[in-house]
Amino acid sequence: MRERTINARPVHRRGTRLLSTLLLVWLAVGLIAAGQRHYFDSGQLNCASWGTIAVTALAGPLNYAGLNPTVTGCELPQPSQ
């Protein structure tokens, strides 16, 4: 069975490239939103700050639709003694 091609490229590779590009744009928009909210300028970053930056980046363009994700607390496991 032959694979369908468009412009001498397999169709599934074009879809993968498009999906990857959309994912990178989505994350870039989220990081821009985090920068506009000055999350990177807050001085010393702790676990909650990194968490807020991460969820803001993952929310992407939804930040501009009114979503304001934040992480308020973060408890890391303590090493065993």
N, CA and C atoms as a LAMMPS dump frame, in Angstrom:
ITEM: TIMESTEP
0
ITEM: NUMBER OF ATOMS
243
ITEM: BOX BOUNDS ff ff ff
-5.0000000000000000e+02 5.0000000000000000e+02
-5.0000000000000000e+02 5.0000000000000000e+02
-5.0000000000000000e+02 5.0000000000000000e+02
ITEM: ATOMS id mol type element x y z
1 1 1 N 0.832 -1.166 0
2 1 2 C 0 0 0
3 1 3 C 0.886 1.241 0
4 2 1 N 0.653 2.119 -0.957
5 2 2 C 1.474 3.33 -1.068
6 2 3 C 0.946 4.417 -0.155
7 3 1 N 1.87 5.183 0.36
8 3 2 C 1.51 6.29 1.231
9 3 3 C 1.162 7.501 0.377
10 4 1 N 0.081 8.182 0.739
11 4 2 C -0.339 9.364 0.003
12 4 3 C 0.642 10.495 0.269
13 5 1 N 1.037 11.215 -0.762
14 5 2 C 1.972 12.318 -0.597
15 5 3 C 1.4 13.589 -1.193
16 6 1 N 1.82 14.7 -0.631
17 6 2 C 1.505 16.016 -1.163
18 6 3 C 2.827 16.743 -1.261
19 7 1 N 3.136 17.247 -2.438
20 7 2 C 4.408 17.923 -2.673
21 7 3 C 5.595 17.032 -2.315
22 8 1 N 5.492 15.771 -2.615
23 8 2 C 6.553 14.777 -2.411
24 8 3 C 6.887 14.562 -0.933
25 9 1 N 6.012 14.976 -0.028
26 9 2 C 6.2 14.718 1.396
27 9 3 C 5.046 13.863 1.888
28 10 1 N 5.326 12.906 2.725
29 10 2 C 4.222 12.121 3.28
30 10 3 C 3.278 13.014 4.093
31 11 1 N 2.005 12.704 4.041
32 11 2 C 0.995 13.515 4.707
33 11 3 C 1.204 13.531 6.216
34 12 1 N 1.544 12.413 6.816
35 12 2 C 1.697 12.383 8.274
36 12 3 C 2.861 13.243 8.744
37 13 1 N 3.883 13.418 7.939
38 13 2 C 5.007 14.274 8.334
39 13 3 C 4.606 15.738 8.301
40 14 1 N 3.78 16.131 7.34
41 14 2 C 3.305 17.516 7.3
42 14 3 C 2.465 17.801 8.534
43 15 1 N 1.62 16.861 8.917
44 15 2 C 0.79 17.045 10.096
45 15 3 C 1.604 17.154 11.366
46 16 1 N 2.648 16.347 11.464
47 16 2 C 3.522 16.382 12.628
48 16 3 C 4.258 17.716 12.701
49 17 1 N 4.732 18.198 11.574
50 17 2 C 5.437 19.475 11.541
51 17 3 C 4.487 20.615 11.923
52 18 1 N 3.281 20.574 11.421
53 18 2 C 2.293 21.601 11.742
54 18 3 C 1.953 21.568 13.222
55 19 1 N 1.752 20.38 13.768
56 19 2 C 1.441 20.241 15.192
57 19 3 C 2.595 20.742 16.061
58 20 1 N 3.804 20.423 15.686
59 20 2 C 4.983 20.887 16.436
60 20 3 C 5.095 22.405 16.4
61 21 1 N 4.856 22.983 15.237
62 21 2 C 4.914 24.44 15.102
63 21 3 C 3.838 25.104 15.955
64 22 1 N 2.624 24.561 15.917
65 22 2 C 1.542 25.124 16.729
66 22 3 C 1.853 25.026 18.22
67 23 1 N 2.447 23.918 18.646
68 23 2 C 2.816 23.742 20.052
69 23 3 C 3.868 24.772 20.474
70 24 1 N 4.871 24.995 19.636
71 24 2 C 5.907 25.977 19.96
72 24 3 C 5.337 27.389 20.016
73 25 1 N 4.447 27.722 19.093
74 25 2 C 3.807 29.042 19.107
75 25 3 C 2.958 29.194 20.363
76 26 1 N 2.208 28.135 20.728
77 26 2 C 1.357 28.152 21.931
78 26 3 C 2.207 28.457 23.172
79 27 1 N 3.331 27.74 23.319
80 27 2 C 4.202 27.945 24.477
81 27 3 C 4.873 29.314 24.452
82 28 1 N 5.241 29.792 23.269
83 28 2 C 5.854 31.12 23.152
84 28 3 C 4.88 32.203 23.595
85 29 1 N 3.618 32.083 23.2
86 29 2 C 2.611 33.054 23.622
87 29 3 C 2.456 33.015 25.145
88 30 1 N 2.483 31.837 25.725
89 30 2 C 2.405 31.714 27.18
90 30 3 C 3.589 32.349 27.883
91 31 1 N 4.78 32.168 27.338
92 31 2 C 5.967 32.783 27.936
93 31 3 C 5.939 34.3 27.787
94 32 1 N 5.401 34.792 26.684
95 32 2 C 5.244 36.238 26.512
96 32 3 C 4.277 36.78 27.558
97 33 1 N 3.191 36.063 27.803
98 33 2 C 2.228 36.482 28.831
99 33 3 C 2.886 36.512 30.208
100 34 1 N 3.719 35.522 30.513
101 34 2 C 4.427 35.504 31.796
102 34 3 C 5.377 36.694 31.901
103 35 1 N 6.027 37.046 30.814
104 35 2 C 6.906 38.215 30.805
105 35 3 C 6.143 39.509 30.987
106 36 1 N 4.978 39.619 30.357
107 36 2 C 4.168 40.825 30.503
108 36 3 C 3.633 40.976 31.922
109 37 1 N 3.474 39.884 32.622
110 37 2 C 3.024 39.939 34.016
111 37 3 C 4.198 40.07 34.982
112 38 1 N 5.405 40.216 34.447
113 38 2 C 6.639 40.437 35.22
114 38 3 C 6.958 39.274 36.155
115 39 1 N 6.635 38.058 35.748
116 39 2 C 6.956 36.89 36.572
117 39 3 C 8.454 36.609 36.595
118 40 1 N 9.173 37.067 35.591
119 40 2 C 10.614 36.824 35.54
120 40 3 C 11.392 37.892 36.316
121 41 1 N 10.749 39.009 36.665
122 41 2 C 11.415 40.128 37.323
123 41 3 C 11.252 40.121 38.837
124 42 1 N 10.674 39.083 39.396
125 42 2 C 10.319 39.101 40.817
126 42 3 C 11.495 38.83 41.743
127 43 1 N 12.709 38.853 41.251
128 43 2 C 13.869 38.604 42.109
129 43 3 C 14.117 37.118 42.283
130 44 1 N 14.22 36.69 43.54
131 44 2 C 14.489 35.285 43.82
132 44 3 C 13.262 34.437 43.485
133 45 1 N 13.457 33.445 42.641
134 45 2 C 12.36 32.572 42.248
135 45 3 C 12.326 31.348 43.145
136 46 1 N 11.139 31.035 43.644
137 46 2 C 10.967 29.84 44.467
138 46 3 C 10.101 28.839 43.706
139 47 1 N 9.717 27.79 44.369
140 47 2 C 8.948 26.733 43.727
141 47 3 C 7.611 27.252 43.189
142 48 1 N 6.927 28.078 43.976
143 48 2 C 5.636 28.616 43.543
144 48 3 C 5.806 29.541 42.34
145 49 1 N 6.876 30.315 42.3
146 49 2 C 7.129 31.208 41.162
147 49 3 C 7.362 30.41 39.889
148 50 1 N 8.188 29.368 39.991
149 50 2 C 8.442 28.521 38.826
150 50 3 C 7.165 27.815 38.383
151 51 1 N 6.353 27.395 39.349
152 51 2 C 5.092 26.748 39.017
153 51 3 C 4.141 27.686 38.296
154 52 1 N 4.08 28.937 38.751
155 52 2 C 3.225 29.929 38.099
156 52 3 C 3.697 30.203 36.681
157 53 1 N 5.006 30.315 36.489
158 53 2 C 5.547 30.521 35.142
159 53 3 C 5.199 29.333 34.251
160 54 1 N 5.328 28.124 34.783
161 54 2 C 5.048 26.919 33.994
162 54 3 C 3.58 26.837 33.595
163 55 1 N 2.653 27.065 34.536
164 55 2 C 1.236 26.951 34.178
165 55 3 C 0.801 28.098 33.28
166 56 1 N 1.432 29.266 33.408
167 56 2 C 1.134 30.375 32.509
168 56 3 C 1.595 30.044 31.094
169 57 1 N 2.787 29.448 30.976
170 57 2 C 3.284 29.057 29.652
171 57 3 C 2.402 27.972 29.043
172 58 1 N 1.964 27.012 29.859
173 58 2 C 1.111 25.94 29.342
174 58 3 C -0.279 26.449 28.958
175 59 1 N -0.749 27.503 29.606
176 59 2 C -2.059 28.064 29.272
177 59 3 C -2.012 28.793 27.934
178 60 1 N -0.837 29.262 27.54
179 60 2 C -0.656 29.878 26.229
180 60 3 C -1.613 31.028 25.974
181 61 1 N -2.275 31.033 24.815
182 61 2 C -3.174 32.123 24.442
183 61 3 C -4.39 32.265 25.356
184 62 1 N -4.69 31.252 26.155
185 62 2 C -5.822 31.358 27.085
186 62 3 C -5.597 32.462 28.112
187 63 1 N -4.327 32.862 28.323
188 63 2 C -4.024 33.966 29.219
189 63 3 C -4.709 35.249 28.755
190 64 1 N -4.809 35.425 27.455
191 64 2 C -5.407 36.64 26.903
192 64 3 C -6.925 36.54 26.824
193 65 1 N -7.475 35.4 27.182
194 65 2 C -8.927 35.214 27.233
195 65 3 C -9.427 35.315 28.673
196 66 1 N -8.578 35.775 29.584
197 66 2 C -8.982 35.993 30.961
198 66 3 C -8.47 34.967 31.959
199 67 1 N -7.807 33.922 31.502
200 67 2 C -7.27 32.924 32.41
201 67 3 C -6.021 33.481 33.078
202 68 1 N -5.938 33.362 34.383
203 68 2 C -4.78 33.847 35.121
204 68 3 C -4.318 32.745 36.077
205 69 1 N -3.643 31.721 35.556
206 69 2 C -3.242 30.609 36.419
207 69 3 C -2.096 31.001 37.349
208 70 1 N -2.197 30.565 38.592
209 70 2 C -1.121 30.803 39.561
210 70 3 C -0.943 29.572 40.435
211 71 1 N 0.221 29.447 40.99
212 71 2 C 0.522 28.4 41.961
213 71 3 C 0.851 29.124 43.26
214 72 1 N 0.086 28.842 44.305
215 72 2 C 0.275 29.585 45.555
216 72 3 C 1.256 28.926 46.514
217 73 1 N 1.269 27.643 46.587
218 73 2 C 2.166 26.963 47.509
219 73 3 C 2.811 25.769 46.839
220 74 1 N 3.921 25.406 47.37
221 74 2 C 4.637 24.302 46.765
222 74 3 C 5.44 23.611 47.855
223 75 1 N 5.13 22.373 48.134
224 75 2 C 5.865 21.633 49.154
225 75 3 C 6.689 20.55 48.479
226 76 1 N 7.974 20.683 48.579
227 76 2 C 8.869 19.682 48.013
228 76 3 C 9.151 18.613 49.052
229 77 1 N 9.32 17.382 48.624
230 77 2 C 9.647 16.336 49.588
231 77 3 C 11.025 16.567 50.203
232 78 1 N 11.125 16.284 51.482
233 78 2 C 12.399 16.453 52.178
234 78 3 C 13.241 15.192 52.012
235 79 1 N 14.55 15.354 51.904
236 79 2 C 15.398 14.173 51.778
237 79 3 C 15.394 13.343 53.055
238 80 1 N 15.543 12.057 52.889
239 80 2 C 15.599 11.197 54.076
240 80 3 C 16.92 11.411 54.808
241 81 1 N 16.886 11.148 56.115
242 81 2 C 18.084 11.39 56.925
243 81 3 C 18.784 10.116 57.271
